[in-house]
Amino acid sequence: MNVALETPLAMMARTTPTEYWNDSCATAELEYAIANGAVGATSNPSIVLEVLRKEFDTWRPRIRAIGAAQRTATDVEVTWQVIEEMAAGAAALLEPIFVREAGRKGRLSIQTNPTHHADADRMLEQGRLFAALAPNMQVKFPATSAGIAAIEEATYHGVSINATVSFTLPQALAVGAAVERGLDRREADGLDITRMSPVCTLMIGRLDDWMKAVCERDDITVDPAAPNWAGLAVFKKAAAIYGQRGYRTRLLAAAYRHHLHWSELIGGDVTLTMPYQWQRRFNASSVEVRPRFTDPVPAAFVAELRARIPDFNRAYEPDGLTDAEFDTYGATVRTLRSFIASYWDLVRAIDDILLPDPDRRA
């Protein structure tokens, strides 16, 4: 490699333990990310809808072919076939990395139906189906109370999980403990775990967003910079506790809002999932690529968040939320509503292709 032409993200991937994924399953974007050192990718209803729009000329004829071949299929059934085919295509691009890294990297993360967030059995059934789509699938389960139960069972059944809809330290610790229980049960039954690579996502930007929303809702005034550190504070604290407890789950940072969500995490033995536009921004930036992961979050900001915003304490303290409260935490509800809305938007987009408007010129 010509180091003089190396991008910042490629340099990070080469010189630090910090991994990054492409936060999309779009083909061209994933190819760009892999060329710059990415070792994974992810999808969810919002992402799949974006890919459908970006790759419309590819997917429109395919969706119509599915509809023609399966005349009795519902729009929901066609939608899930499209989701699965997109995931399988991205997984194929990542498979050389998966083989090279003996299963520890090179996975495509696919999300279970967000409308099933309260049903562990349905999530588990779908998750096991997804895991069979390709050897390098990773299955997303929400860190709801039912999702935690599904995560343990899926892990026991050999599914490499990715906990999503997760923002808080209590959620991250519950995920880590559930994975340990699943791995221990699997080992006790003599089943292999060597190629499993569980991940726990913390949606750090969405926690920042929630802090700002709470300030608006409750007329709270804080230093305007303080909420931009909320997710980072939780993430770095979670990483320290994971290390202390020896959890075999890898932490992953998601939901980018500014460069601190990248630069402050460089050097950590963690994963960052980045949308294509943020990768391009970071690769064009002058931000120095150097380890900052062990740098503390500014104490004054943490103190102000703790003093002024009760929901920050709920996210920051290990016992700030019970498992039952995961489902009603503001950032959880906001994100589930968003994912469910995007899911139905995707179904409607599929409908528009299967049943195009006859009053419009083709």
Beta strands, then each sheet from edge to edge (+ up, - down):
strand 1: 19-22
strand 2: 40-42
strand 3: 107-111
strand 4: 137-142
strand 5: 161-164
strand 6: 199-203
strand 7: 250-254
strand 8: 271-274
sheet 1: 1+ 8+ 7+ 6+ 5+ 4+ 3+ 2+
end
